[in-house]
Amino acid sequence: MLQPHELKLEDMGDLGEIIPGPEPTLIAQRNAIPQFGAPARRPIIPVCEPWLAGNELKYITEAVETNWISSAGGFIHRFEAMFAEKMDARYGVACMNGTVALHLALATLGLEPGDEVIIPTFTMIATANAVTYLGAKPVLVDSEPGTWNMDVEQIEAKITARTKAIMPVHTYGHPVDMDALNAIAQKHGLFVLEDAAEAHGAKYKGRAVGSLGDAACFSFYGNKIITTGEGGMVTTNREDVARLAWNLRDHAFSTERHFWHKFLGYNYRMTNLQAAIGLAQTEQLEKFVAARRANGAYYTAQLRRVPGIVTPPEAAWASNVYWMYGIILKEEFGLTRDGLRQALARRGVETRTFFIPMHCQPIYFDQYRRERYPVAEDLCRRGLYLPSASGLTREDIDAVVAAIWESREEVGAK
Ligand SMILES: *Cc1c(COP(=O)(O)O)cnc(C)c1O
C-alpha cells in the first residue's frame, strides 16, 4: 500500500517555522439588522465563490435538451475558440482540469526520465506534480520580492544539459516578465509553458497571458476567475502542439484505424456540460476582470492606511487581475499571519495562507533538502490572501478592512 510522506516540523530545521498552523474555524456573524448607514454584514465572507449570472443556465439547459452531455458537442468548440481568442492564442484544447492541462502540454514534449523542467518553488503543487508525473525533475527557482513571481534573473544558473522547458507561473494574477524569460529560453532552445491557472485576462505589456510562450495552461476550478466547476485548457499559437494535445487528450486514437494507438494517450476530455458553462463564463471575462481590478484598487486604497501591511504588486508593464488579493504582514502590524487569520475567522472573514513552497512539501522535501529559497520562504511566512471573488461588494471589502483594524486593536497594536 502507498504510504504517506510524513514530515515533522521539528525535522525541518528553521523551515518548520514558516509552515502555517491549523486552519482556523470560521464563525458566522449574526446578521443583526444594520444601523442606518452601516453596511449590512454577511454571516461569512468566503475567500472566493463563483459568479454565474450570465448564460450558464441557458447553455447547460440547451446541452441537456439536445442530448449532448458527453465530450462531443458544439459547446466544446465554441468554448475553445472564444477562450483562446480572448487569450490572443490561435488554438484552445479544453480538458478536465488545470493539472491535466499542464500534464497534457508537457506530454507533447516527449520528456524522458532525468529531463529537467524549471519552475518556481513558490507555486501550487500541481505545477511540480505535472512534471513529476512524466518522470522528469522539477528544478526550483526562488521568487523575486517585486512581483512575488519566479525571479527570471536566477533561471539561467539552473539550466543544464537536461533542461527541456521553463514553466513560469503568473502568481495570484500578476504576469511574469515574459520578454526577459523568453530571451533566455530562446538562447538555450527551451520550451516555455505558462502556468496561467491564476491569471485569466491578465496582460503583459498589453498582450494577454496565455499566448506569451510556446503554450499555456488555464484552470477553471470553482475559485478561478472563470470556472466550469472543474476544467482546464491548453492555449497555444503552435499548430503542432495543439494537434498533438487534442490527440493525447482523446486516448491518442489514430485517424487511419480507430483502435490503433501510436502515443501513450490519456482521457482528459472535457464534457459539453462543462464547456456550456465555460462559454457563458468567457462571455463575461471582461466584467470579471474589471471587477477584480476595481476591488483590488479599493482594497489597496483602504489598506494603505494600516501600519505594517504590504499590498499586492503591479509592475509598470503589468495588468494584475488579482485572482487572489494577497497581503504581507510586517513586524509593525502587530499580529502574525496565523494570528490575523484566527482573528478574522472569528469575525466571519475567510482567508488562505500563501503557498507552502515546493521544497518544504512532505512529498518533495528530501529531493531538495539542501536547497534554500529565502524570498519564497518569507512570502510563505508572512503572506495571506483576503476574500477576492469577482462578486465581492464595496460593503464586503469595508467589512474585511474593519475586521483587520479590530484585530489589531484587540492586541493593542499602535
Ligand atoms: C489552480 C491551479 C492549478 C491547478 O488547477 P486545477 O484545475 O485545480 O487542477 C495549477 N497551477 C496553479 C498555479 C493553480 O493555481
The ligand as a Gaussian input file, in Angstrom:
#p B3LYP/6-31G(d) Opt

LIG

0 1
 C       -5.386000      26.050000      -9.632000
 C       -4.001000      25.882000     -10.111000
 C       -3.602000      24.754000     -10.843000
 C       -4.435000      23.503000     -10.971000
 O       -5.679000      23.636000     -11.465000
 P       -6.796000      22.519000     -11.151000
 O       -7.894000      22.881000     -12.098000
 O       -7.168000      22.654000      -9.719000
 O       -6.210000      21.184000     -11.460000
 C       -2.325000      24.735000     -11.378000
 N       -1.466000      25.735000     -11.196000
 C       -1.784000      26.817000     -10.451000
 C       -0.768000      27.900000     -10.300000
 C       -3.053000      26.911000      -9.874000
 O       -3.352000      27.966000      -9.113000

